[in-house]
């Protein structure tokens, strides 16, 4: 048994008594039968009177003193948290001060070990780390550890840097509420928790500490409201700070946070009721990693709940509430300055600096475009096996990968650069030539473009007037057939440059409109489709010509300049020409 003396400094015009609350179950201690009762209304004598002592000088320096046998509150060995309220007994019943203590075995428990001081059990990465650290520091004759209470000058700068480790700006970052459940519930894990009560103002009033609170007035003597906060992925929780109060003075507000691991509300604190409507209480409460969502739909989401059970005509006033967090993300980031896309095994999401990184690629092209607009990045790495269908203006994009599929889908591709697509099909437009490198083309309609080291399997059709360059390209059609380049029956004045070409190529609609020309260099076979009617062809290298034009291409007005071409027929003609021995 231990008798303690409770003291409260003189407050002008006040008569003080003490009241004791159990925050775990909202019980109030009754001195009539020396027992804990369910609530204040159930108590006969919920007061411990205090007498004024003036031994310290004049009345302004006096103390209100009361003696208390702590065993009355808790005689068991199990620690019990008790809130002691200093209350004005003159009609208004205003709470003057409030403190929280721990009682066990009839005595106050003094924080004598680190677990009690910190309020939580210590954890360590591996067993023995903390023991080894204490031995290293204190297992010497004269331990040396100096800490300055007044950290100024250079020490202050160093202290600020240390405190800022793992955060974006050198300190914990604060974020205010971005939603609440007043309008029918927040979509997500807490949607089954409806609001109770009617509001004055909205959750937006909780952003600024200005004396204009978000007020929730009871419905059926209960209040329940949930606030949502978005800290983002790659963050770690630090604390939640609530400034507000609950009326009346004989009530208790329960403060909870959603446990994303356990899937339930977890009580993290309480606030005692007050008669005043303006004397706000500040609660700085610890958060844990389990209080922040990590799934795709709940990433970085934090939920705070304020509720009071039926029993009184509650009014909850929240002047300000915010969550503090630190940035702890570890990622290789947007490697190569690119957004990474994997349409097979990627993860859906559009959060900047979380999704679309090299180690967390997005799953959809739509998500990639959202990140592109937000981050101002137009470079994309496409993971092998992915399929991309362009769905908007793709001017100036860079798409790099290997063994992936690209559908142009009628989009603008001015100045686009595409690398490594194993299948390019569809139609695109563009004022500045698109460039395709080491790609494979099926049927595609293109504006004037540059293809480098590309394989051809289908028909490439000119979509507009201009110059088409195919450098070091080749046929991927086996046998005597060949891929096709179609000048377009209604497209005029086109130039086709086939440099270092290998294999067969069939030409359609050459000279169909305007003046068309082409150059063919390399080795293989040129097939002139019956639709060719005019234009000029310059040939250099080892090519045969298959002319399917009725009456012959040259006879119909076409020009073939092939002095630099050679094939077996030409060689035989030279050997068997006039003056030669056959």
Backbone torsions as a table, in degrees:
resi	resn	phi	psi	omega
1	UNK	NA	137.8	-180.0
2	UNK	-141.0	123.5	176.0
3	UNK	-93.0	128.6	178.6
4	UNK	-119.2	153.3	178.3
5	UNK	-106.2	123.7	178.9
6	UNK	-96.2	135.1	-176.8
7	UNK	-129.0	146.2	176.8
8	UNK	-141.1	125.6	-179.8
9	UNK	-61.5	148.4	-178.3
10	UNK	-54.6	136.3	173.5
11	UNK	-125.5	122.5	-174.5
12	UNK	-56.1	132.4	174.8
13	UNK	75.5	15.9	-177.6
14	UNK	-118.1	146.9	168.6
15	UNK	-119.3	120.6	-166.0
16	UNK	-103.6	140.3	165.2
17	UNK	-134.8	168.3	-177.9
18	UNK	-112.2	143.1	177.9
19	UNK	-130.4	145.4	-171.9
20	UNK	-124.2	127.0	-177.7
21	UNK	-121.2	145.7	173.1
22	UNK	-102.7	104.5	-175.1
23	UNK	-67.0	-16.4	-178.2
24	UNK	-70.3	-31.8	-176.8
25	UNK	-138.9	8.8	177.3
26	UNK	67.6	16.6	178.1
27	UNK	-72.1	154.9	178.7
28	UNK	-122.4	139.2	-177.1
29	UNK	-82.5	132.9	-179.0
30	UNK	-108.0	116.8	-178.9
31	UNK	-80.7	-4.8	176.2
32	UNK	-69.8	-45.6	178.5
33	UNK	-118.5	13.2	178.5
34	UNK	49.5	53.7	-179.0
35	UNK	-147.3	157.7	176.4
36	UNK	-81.6	129.5	178.3
37	UNK	-108.7	162.1	-172.7
38	UNK	-62.7	-34.2	-179.5
39	UNK	-160.5	178.5	-176.3
40	UNK	-64.6	-37.3	-178.0
41	UNK	-63.7	-25.7	-178.6
42	UNK	-82.9	-4.7	-176.1
43	UNK	-91.7	142.6	172.4
44	UNK	-88.8	-46.1	-179.9
45	UNK	-132.1	84.0	-178.9
46	UNK	-86.6	20.1	-172.8
47	UNK	-121.5	142.1	168.1
48	UNK	-112.8	110.1	-174.9
49	UNK	-68.4	148.7	177.6
50	UNK	-120.6	141.4	178.1
51	UNK	-104.4	148.0	-178.0
52	UNK	-87.7	128.6	-179.9
53	UNK	-113.4	123.8	-177.3
54	UNK	-107.8	17.7	-179.4
55	UNK	-63.2	-13.6	-175.4
56	UNK	-93.4	7.4	178.5
57	UNK	131.5	-146.1	-179.0
58	UNK	-72.3	176.7	-175.1
59	UNK	-59.1	-33.3	-177.1
60	UNK	-67.3	-17.4	179.5
61	UNK	-108.5	12.1	-176.3
62	UNK	-77.6	167.9	179.2
63	UNK	-125.4	146.8	168.8
64	UNK	-92.5	123.1	-174.2
65	UNK	-123.0	139.5	174.5
66	UNK	-141.5	138.6	178.1
67	UNK	-97.2	139.2	-177.4
68	UNK	-140.9	130.5	171.9
69	UNK	-81.3	108.7	-175.7
70	UNK	-61.7	-22.0	-179.7
71	UNK	-66.3	-23.1	176.8
72	UNK	-62.6	-37.1	-177.6
73	UNK	-79.0	-40.5	179.9
74	UNK	-162.0	108.5	178.9
75	UNK	-98.4	-4.7	-178.3
76	UNK	-81.0	167.1	178.9
77	UNK	-82.1	-6.2	179.0
78	UNK	-83.0	121.5	-178.6
79	UNK	-58.5	138.8	-179.2
80	UNK	-130.4	129.2	178.0
81	UNK	-84.4	131.6	-178.7
82	UNK	-130.3	134.6	174.6
83	UNK	-97.7	123.2	177.5
84	UNK	-101.7	121.4	179.6
85	UNK	-109.6	130.2	170.5
86	UNK	-90.8	119.8	-169.6
87	UNK	-123.3	137.4	174.8
88	UNK	-77.8	125.2	-174.0
89	UNK	-93.8	7.7	-177.7
90	UNK	-93.8	80.3	172.1
91	UNK	66.0	-49.7	-174.6
92	UNK	-72.8	-25.3	177.5
93	UNK	55.1	45.5	-176.9
94	UNK	-87.9	137.5	176.5
95	UNK	-75.8	120.8	-179.1
96	UNK	-86.9	-42.5	-178.4
97	UNK	-152.1	163.6	-177.6
98	UNK	-149.3	133.9	175.5
99	UNK	-138.5	157.4	-177.9
100	UNK	-118.2	127.7	178.7
101	UNK	-128.7	169.1	176.2
102	UNK	-120.4	130.7	-178.7
103	UNK	-121.3	137.2	174.8
104	UNK	-150.6	139.8	179.4
105	UNK	54.5	37.3	174.8
106	UNK	73.7	18.9	-179.6
107	UNK	-145.2	153.4	175.9
108	UNK	-66.0	134.9	177.8
109	UNK	-89.7	116.1	178.4
110	UNK	-86.0	135.0	179.7
111	UNK	-63.0	95.8	-174.5
112	UNK	-111.4	-3.3	173.9
113	UNK	-134.1	167.1	-173.3
114	UNK	-62.9	-33.9	-179.7
115	UNK	-63.5	-42.2	178.7
116	UNK	-69.5	-39.3	-179.2
117	UNK	-65.1	-44.3	-177.3
118	UNK	-80.6	-21.4	-179.4
119	UNK	81.0	11.8	179.9
120	UNK	-157.1	153.6	178.5
121	UNK	-67.9	141.2	177.9
122	UNK	-73.5	145.4	174.7
123	UNK	-125.8	155.6	177.9
124	UNK	-141.8	152.2	-177.2
125	UNK	-61.0	-44.6	177.8
126	UNK	-136.4	146.0	-178.5
127	UNK	-56.2	133.9	176.5
128	UNK	98.6	-11.0	-177.9
129	UNK	-61.7	-49.3	-177.3
130	UNK	-65.9	-41.0	178.0
131	UNK	-59.4	-45.5	179.7
132	UNK	-63.1	-37.2	-179.0
133	UNK	-66.8	-42.9	179.2
134	UNK	-65.6	-39.4	177.9
135	UNK	-63.6	-41.1	-179.5
136	UNK	-60.8	-36.8	-176.2
137	UNK	-83.7	-42.4	-169.4
138	UNK	-107.4	-12.3	-177.1
139	UNK	-82.4	52.7	176.9
140	UNK	-141.1	161.2	-177.0
141	UNK	-61.8	-42.1	-178.5
142	UNK	-132.8	89.8	178.2
143	UNK	-62.5	141.5	178.7
144	UNK	-118.9	114.0	176.4
145	UNK	-150.7	108.7	-175.7
146	UNK	-112.3	126.8	176.5
147	UNK	-127.1	125.9	178.8
148	UNK	-87.8	128.8	177.3
149	UNK	-70.7	-37.2	179.3
150	UNK	-97.6	92.8	-176.5
151	UNK	-89.8	101.0	-176.3
152	UNK	-126.3	171.2	175.9
153	UNK	58.2	-131.0	-178.3
154	UNK	-62.6	-34.0	179.2
155	UNK	-63.5	-38.1	179.6
156	UNK	-63.6	-41.3	179.1
157	UNK	-63.2	-42.4	178.4
158	UNK	-64.3	-42.6	179.9
159	UNK	-61.2	-40.6	179.4
160	UNK	-63.8	-39.7	178.9
161	UNK	-65.2	-41.0	179.8
162	UNK	-64.4	-43.8	-180.0
163	UNK	-64.7	-25.5	-176.1
164	UNK	-88.4	1.2	-179.9
165	UNK	-58.8	128.4	177.9
166	UNK	85.3	4.3	177.7
167	UNK	-116.3	165.3	-174.4
168	UNK	-77.9	-35.0	-171.9
169	UNK	-123.9	19.6	178.0
170	UNK	92.5	4.5	178.1
171	UNK	-163.1	170.9	177.3
172	UNK	-62.1	145.2	-179.0
173	UNK	-99.1	136.2	-179.5
174	UNK	-104.6	143.7	176.9
175	UNK	-137.1	134.7	179.9
176	UNK	-90.4	173.3	-177.4
177	UNK	-66.2	140.8	177.7
178	UNK	-113.7	-0.5	178.9
179	UNK	-170.3	164.3	169.4
180	UNK	-144.3	179.2	-175.8
181	UNK	-98.4	18.3	-177.3
182	UNK	-67.2	-32.7	-176.0
183	UNK	-90.9	23.1	172.4
184	UNK	119.0	11.8	176.9
185	UNK	105.8	145.7	178.7
186	UNK	-89.6	127.9	179.2
187	UNK	-61.0	127.6	-179.3
188	UNK	136.7	-154.0	-170.9
189	UNK	-68.0	-23.7	-175.9
190	UNK	-101.2	12.7	-174.7
191	UNK	-62.1	-20.3	-179.8
192	UNK	-82.4	0.1	178.8
193	UNK	-102.7	99.4	-177.6
194	UNK	-81.3	157.3	174.1
195	UNK	-72.4	152.4	174.1
196	UNK	-131.8	123.9	-179.7
197	UNK	116.8	176.2	177.4
198	UNK	-118.9	147.1	-172.7
199	UNK	-106.5	153.7	166.5
200	UNK	-119.4	127.3	-168.0
201	UNK	69.3	-168.7	-179.9
202	UNK	-133.4	179.0	179.6
203	UNK	-58.4	-22.6	179.5
204	UNK	-61.2	-23.9	180.0
205	UNK	-70.1	-12.3	-177.7
206	UNK	-86.5	0.9	-178.1
207	UNK	-76.2	-34.7	-172.7
208	UNK	-119.1	135.2	177.0
209	UNK	-82.2	90.5	-171.2
210	UNK	-135.3	11.0	179.5
211	UNK	79.0	4.6	176.7
212	UNK	-114.4	87.9	-170.9
213	UNK	-83.7	165.1	165.9
214	UNK	-82.2	117.1	-173.5
215	UNK	-106.7	130.8	172.6
216	UNK	-115.1	115.3	179.3
217	UNK	-98.6	138.0	-170.3
218	UNK	-57.1	156.0	167.8
219	UNK	-128.0	116.5	-176.1
220	UNK	63.2	33.7	178.2
221	UNK	67.1	21.7	176.3
222	UNK	-128.8	150.9	175.1
223	UNK	-133.7	138.0	177.3
224	UNK	-152.0	122.8	178.6
225	UNK	-144.3	141.0	179.8
226	UNK	-120.0	131.2	175.0
227	UNK	-108.1	140.9	177.6
228	UNK	-109.9	140.9	177.6
229	UNK	-129.0	144.2	179.1
230	UNK	-116.3	107.5	178.1
231	UNK	-95.3	-17.2	179.6
232	UNK	89.1	161.6	176.8
233	UNK	-71.7	163.4	179.5
234	UNK	68.5	27.1	179.9
235	UNK	-122.9	165.4	179.2
236	UNK	-131.1	134.9	-177.5
237	UNK	-70.9	147.2	177.3
238	UNK	-119.1	-61.4	-178.0
239	UNK	-161.0	169.1	170.7
240	UNK	-127.9	134.8	-177.5
241	UNK	-118.3	120.9	-179.9
242	UNK	-117.8	129.3	175.3
243	UNK	-120.0	116.9	-177.2
244	UNK	179.2	-162.8	178.5
245	UNK	-161.6	166.3	175.9
246	UNK	-128.7	135.7	173.2
247	UNK	-111.8	147.9	4.8
248	UNK	-85.5	-173.9	-173.2
249	UNK	-72.2	-16.9	-178.3
250	UNK	-96.7	22.1	-177.7
251	UNK	-114.2	166.1	175.7
252	UNK	-132.7	131.9	177.1
253	UNK	-96.0	129.8	177.7
254	UNK	-96.5	129.9	-179.5
255	UNK	-111.3	122.6	-176.5
256	UNK	-129.8	159.1	172.5
257	UNK	-129.5	149.4	-178.8
258	UNK	-76.0	126.9	176.5
259	UNK	-89.1	103.6	-177.6
260	UNK	-69.1	-20.0	179.0
261	UNK	-85.1	-49.0	-179.5
262	UNK	-80.7	-17.1	178.3
263	UNK	70.6	39.0	-179.2
264	UNK	-156.9	166.4	175.5
265	UNK	-74.9	138.4	179.1
266	UNK	-122.0	122.8	179.8
267	UNK	-71.2	127.5	179.4
268	UNK	-117.8	-4.3	178.4
269	UNK	175.8	173.3	177.7
270	UNK	-139.8	165.2	174.4
271	UNK	-137.8	129.9	-179.8
272	UNK	-76.4	149.9	-178.9
273	UNK	-70.5	158.1	-179.9
274	UNK	-139.1	158.6	174.4
275	UNK	-84.1	-32.6	-179.4
276	UNK	-68.7	146.8	176.4
277	UNK	-103.6	4.8	-177.4
278	UNK	-128.6	-18.5	-177.5
279	UNK	-79.7	83.1	-174.6
280	UNK	-68.3	144.6	175.9
281	UNK	-102.9	139.7	178.6
282	UNK	-106.0	125.4	177.2
283	UNK	-118.4	114.2	176.8
284	UNK	-103.9	105.5	-169.2
285	UNK	-114.3	140.7	-177.9
286	UNK	-76.7	137.3	173.4
287	UNK	-109.3	158.2	177.5
288	UNK	-125.4	167.5	-176.8
289	UNK	-57.7	-31.9	-178.7
290	UNK	-67.1	-13.8	-178.9
291	UNK	-87.8	5.7	177.9
292	UNK	-124.4	134.7	-178.2
293	UNK	-72.2	148.2	179.2
294	UNK	-127.1	-9.0	-179.6
295	UNK	-74.2	171.2	-178.0
296	UNK	-59.9	-38.4	-177.4
297	UNK	-87.5	-20.5	-176.4
298	UNK	-112.9	11.4	-173.8
299	UNK	-56.8	122.1	176.0
300	UNK	73.4	12.2	-178.2
301	UNK	-93.7	137.0	180.0
302	UNK	-128.6	136.5	-178.5
303	UNK	-124.3	130.9	177.5
304	UNK	-117.6	131.8	-177.5
305	UNK	-118.7	132.8	173.5
306	UNK	-116.7	121.9	179.6
307	UNK	-148.7	152.8	175.6
308	UNK	-136.3	138.5	-176.3
309	UNK	-77.0	161.6	179.8
310	UNK	-60.4	144.8	178.6
311	UNK	154.6	-28.9	-179.7
312	UNK	-141.3	165.9	177.7
313	UNK	-83.6	77.9	-171.1
314	UNK	-69.6	146.4	166.8
315	UNK	-136.4	121.1	-179.8
316	UNK	-106.2	126.5	-179.6
317	UNK	-117.1	119.2	178.3
318	UNK	-113.5	106.1	-179.9
319	UNK	-80.2	-37.6	178.1
320	UNK	-155.5	142.9	172.9
321	UNK	-149.8	134.4	179.3
322	UNK	-151.3	159.6	179.3
323	UNK	-112.2	136.7	176.0
324	UNK	-105.5	139.3	-179.0
325	UNK	-147.4	164.5	176.9
326	UNK	-122.3	148.4	177.3
327	UNK	-86.7	121.5	-176.6
328	UNK	-128.9	13.5	-174.5
329	UNK	-60.0	136.4	174.5
330	UNK	-122.5	109.5	-176.4
331	UNK	-152.8	156.2	175.5
332	UNK	-76.6	-10.2	172.4
333	UNK	76.7	-160.4	-178.7
334	UNK	-84.5	70.1	-176.7
335	UNK	-55.1	141.6	-178.4
336	UNK	64.6	19.8	179.5
337	UNK	62.7	33.5	-172.3
338	UNK	-129.4	153.9	167.9
339	UNK	-88.7	131.4	-174.6
340	UNK	-100.2	135.9	-173.6
341	UNK	-128.4	128.3	175.2
342	UNK	-134.6	99.3	-175.5
343	UNK	-78.1	1.3	178.4
344	UNK	-102.3	-51.4	-173.9
345	UNK	-122.4	12.3	-178.5
346	UNK	-71.4	175.5	-178.7
347	UNK	-115.1	130.4	178.0
348	UNK	-67.7	143.9	178.4
349	UNK	150.4	153.8	-176.9
350	UNK	-134.2	28.4	-178.9
351	UNK	-83.7	126.5	-179.6
352	UNK	-57.3	136.4	175.7
353	UNK	67.6	9.5	173.7
354	UNK	-121.2	-54.9	179.7
355	UNK	-91.8	153.1	176.7
356	UNK	78.7	11.3	176.1
357	UNK	-83.8	170.3	-177.2
358	UNK	-62.4	-32.3	179.4
359	UNK	-99.5	5.4	175.0
360	UNK	-148.3	63.9	-176.4
361	UNK	-66.8	152.2	177.3
362	UNK	-77.9	160.1	-176.6
363	UNK	-93.8	-28.6	-174.0
364	UNK	-119.0	152.4	176.0
365	UNK	-66.9	-31.5	178.3
366	UNK	-62.0	-43.6	177.6
367	UNK	-64.8	-38.4	178.9
368	UNK	-62.1	-40.8	179.6
369	UNK	-68.1	-36.1	176.8
370	UNK	-62.6	-45.4	177.6
371	UNK	-64.1	-38.8	179.6
372	UNK	-59.7	-44.0	-179.9
373	UNK	-66.5	-37.0	-178.4
374	UNK	-75.0	-42.8	-174.3
375	UNK	-91.7	-8.1	-176.8
376	UNK	61.4	37.2	177.8
377	UNK	-109.8	128.1	179.0
378	UNK	-116.2	17.8	179.0
379	UNK	-110.5	131.7	-175.5
380	UNK	-129.6	133.8	171.2
381	UNK	-101.3	122.1	-177.9
382	UNK	-102.1	121.5	-178.7
383	UNK	-73.7	144.7	-179.3
384	UNK	-48.2	136.9	177.4
385	UNK	88.0	-4.8	-178.2
386	UNK	-78.5	156.4	175.9
387	UNK	-123.4	124.2	-179.0
388	UNK	-116.4	124.6	172.1
389	UNK	-112.1	112.4	-178.6
390	UNK	-59.4	138.2	-173.5
391	UNK	-132.1	15.5	179.4
392	UNK	-173.5	-179.0	179.0
393	UNK	-53.8	124.1	-175.8
394	UNK	-117.5	22.4	179.5
395	UNK	-59.4	136.4	174.2
396	UNK	68.3	12.1	176.7
397	UNK	-74.5	152.7	169.9
398	UNK	-122.8	120.7	179.9
399	UNK	-119.9	118.3	-174.5
400	UNK	-125.4	134.8	176.7
401	UNK	-176.0	-162.3	177.7
402	UNK	-150.7	134.7	177.9
403	UNK	58.1	52.6	177.0
404	UNK	-130.4	170.3	-173.2
405	UNK	-117.9	136.8	-179.6
406	UNK	-126.8	124.6	172.0
407	UNK	-108.8	118.8	-174.3
408	UNK	-70.3	-33.7	167.9
409	UNK	58.7	32.8	173.2
410	UNK	72.6	16.2	-175.0
411	UNK	-89.9	161.0	174.5
412	UNK	-76.7	127.4	-176.2
413	UNK	-128.3	37.7	-179.0
414	UNK	-60.8	125.9	176.3
415	UNK	62.9	24.1	176.8
416	UNK	-75.4	151.7	174.0
417	UNK	-125.6	124.0	-177.2
418	UNK	-124.3	129.7	-178.1
419	UNK	-128.0	132.3	166.6
420	UNK	79.7	12.1	178.7
421	UNK	-74.9	126.4	-178.2
422	UNK	-82.1	-9.0	176.0
423	UNK	-152.7	116.0	175.8
424	UNK	-118.7	120.7	-179.6
425	UNK	-139.7	165.8	175.5
426	UNK	100.3	-166.5	-174.8
427	UNK	-120.9	141.1	171.5
428	UNK	-141.3	163.7	177.5
429	UNK	-126.2	172.5	177.6
430	UNK	166.4	139.3	178.8
431	UNK	-82.8	-29.0	175.3
432	UNK	-108.9	134.6	-169.4
433	UNK	-55.9	125.1	169.3
434	UNK	-66.1	154.3	177.8
435	UNK	-127.0	129.8	179.3
436	UNK	-120.9	128.8	-175.8
437	UNK	-125.1	127.3	178.4
438	UNK	51.5	49.6	176.7
439	UNK	-112.8	169.1	174.9
440	UNK	-120.1	125.3	-176.5
441	UNK	-103.5	132.2	165.7
442	UNK	-95.0	-136.7	177.2
443	UNK	-79.8	123.4	-177.0
444	UNK	-148.5	142.6	173.2
445	UNK	-112.1	121.0	-170.4
446	UNK	-124.8	154.6	165.8
447	UNK	-78.0	175.1	174.3
448	UNK	-47.9	123.6	-168.7
449	UNK	-139.1	168.2	174.5
450	UNK	-121.4	119.3	176.6
451	UNK	-113.5	126.2	-177.0
452	UNK	-124.0	122.6	177.8
453	UNK	57.3	41.1	-178.5
454	UNK	-104.5	145.3	174.5
455	UNK	-93.5	145.9	-177.3
456	UNK	-118.2	130.8	179.0
457	UNK	-124.8	-18.6	-175.5
458	UNK	-129.6	-141.5	-177.8
459	UNK	-111.2	125.5	171.7
460	UNK	-100.1	121.7	-177.5
461	UNK	-111.3	132.5	176.4
462	UNK	-69.6	126.3	-178.5
463	UNK	-96.4	-14.6	-179.3
464	UNK	-160.5	166.4	-176.5
465	UNK	-71.0	141.6	176.2
466	UNK	151.5	-160.4	-173.5
467	UNK	-109.8	129.2	177.1
468	UNK	-111.9	126.7	179.8
469	UNK	-120.4	123.1	174.6
470	UNK	-117.7	103.6	-175.2
471	UNK	-106.1	126.0	179.0
472	UNK	58.8	33.2	177.8
473	UNK	-90.5	169.2	-172.1
474	UNK	-156.4	157.3	178.4
475	UNK	-82.0	137.5	172.0
476	UNK	-112.7	19.5	177.1
477	UNK	-98.0	123.4	-177.0
478	UNK	-80.6	160.9	176.4
479	UNK	76.2	-153.7	-174.1
480	UNK	-86.6	-8.1	175.9
481	UNK	-76.3	172.2	-175.2
482	UNK	-152.6	154.5	170.4
483	UNK	-65.9	165.6	-171.3
484	UNK	-124.1	140.1	165.2
485	UNK	-114.2	122.2	-176.2
486	UNK	-109.1	114.9	179.0
487	UNK	-66.4	-18.1	-179.6
488	UNK	86.7	126.1	-175.3
489	UNK	-64.8	-27.3	-175.0
490	UNK	-111.2	6.5	-179.3
491	UNK	-100.9	128.4	-174.6
492	UNK	-109.4	155.2	168.4
493	UNK	59.0	60.0	178.0
494	UNK	-110.3	150.4	175.7
495	UNK	-120.8	131.1	177.7
496	UNK	-119.1	124.3	179.0
497	UNK	-115.3	109.8	175.6
498	UNK	-105.7	95.0	-177.4
499	UNK	-100.5	135.3	178.7
500	UNK	54.7	41.8	-175.9
501	UNK	-82.3	149.6	177.8
502	UNK	-134.4	128.2	176.8
503	UNK	105.3	-171.2	-177.3
504	UNK	-85.0	152.7	174.9
505	UNK	-146.9	128.7	176.6
506	UNK	-104.0	136.9	-178.4
507	UNK	-110.5	132.2	177.2
508	UNK	-120.2	148.3	171.1
509	UNK	57.3	29.3	173.9
510	UNK	-69.0	125.3	-179.7
511	UNK	78.6	11.1	-178.8
512	UNK	-62.8	-36.1	178.1
513	UNK	-144.8	133.9	177.7
514	UNK	69.6	-154.4	-177.2
515	UNK	-112.6	111.5	179.0
516	UNK	-108.2	151.4	175.6
517	UNK	-147.7	156.8	177.1
518	UNK	-147.7	151.3	173.4
519	UNK	-120.7	136.5	-178.9
520	UNK	-129.3	118.2	-179.5
521	UNK	-128.8	142.5	177.5
522	UNK	131.4	-131.1	177.9
523	UNK	-154.2	143.9	180.0
524	UNK	151.5	-138.0	-174.7
525	UNK	-137.8	133.1	173.5
526	UNK	-105.3	125.7	176.9
527	UNK	-113.8	121.4	177.7
528	UNK	-95.8	112.7	-179.9
529	UNK	-68.8	154.1	-178.6
530	UNK	-59.7	-17.9	-178.9
531	UNK	-78.7	-8.5	179.3
532	UNK	-76.1	134.1	-175.3
533	UNK	-132.1	-18.6	-177.4
534	UNK	-162.9	-168.3	-179.9
535	UNK	98.8	173.8	-176.3
536	UNK	-121.0	135.3	177.5
537	UNK	-122.3	124.0	173.0
538	UNK	-108.5	126.2	-175.1
539	UNK	-121.4	137.8	178.0
540	UNK	-141.1	124.8	178.5
541	UNK	121.0	-164.1	-174.0
542	UNK	-98.0	95.7	-178.7
543	UNK	-135.2	145.2	165.4
544	UNK	-100.6	157.4	-179.1
545	UNK	-120.7	128.0	171.8
546	UNK	-112.7	111.2	-174.2
547	UNK	-101.7	108.5	-179.8
548	UNK	-102.1	12.5	179.2
549	UNK	-78.5	133.7	-179.9
550	UNK	-60.4	124.0	-178.8
551	UNK	79.9	-6.3	178.0
552	UNK	100.7	140.4	-177.8
553	UNK	-63.6	-46.8	-178.0
554	UNK	-67.4	-41.9	-179.6
555	UNK	-63.5	-27.5	-179.0
556	UNK	-86.0	1.1	177.1
557	UNK	117.5	-3.6	179.1
558	UNK	-81.1	160.7	-179.7
559	UNK	-123.6	129.4	173.2
560	UNK	-120.8	116.3	175.8
561	UNK	-103.0	105.3	-173.0
562	UNK	-132.3	32.9	177.4
563	UNK	-59.5	-27.6	-179.1
564	UNK	-95.3	9.5	178.5
565	UNK	-97.3	147.8	174.0
566	UNK	-144.0	143.5	172.4
567	UNK	-149.5	-178.3	-174.3
568	UNK	-64.8	-36.5	-179.9
569	UNK	-65.1	-41.5	179.4
570	UNK	-65.6	-42.0	179.2
571	UNK	-62.0	-42.3	179.7
572	UNK	-65.4	-39.0	179.5
573	UNK	-63.8	-39.0	179.4
574	UNK	-67.6	-39.4	-179.5
575	UNK	-70.8	-29.2	-176.4
576	UNK	-108.2	17.0	-178.1
577	UNK	-72.6	-178.4	-179.3
578	UNK	-56.5	134.8	177.4
579	UNK	85.0	-3.7	-179.8
580	UNK	-100.1	152.0	178.0
581	UNK	-82.2	118.5	-178.0
582	UNK	-80.5	NA	NA
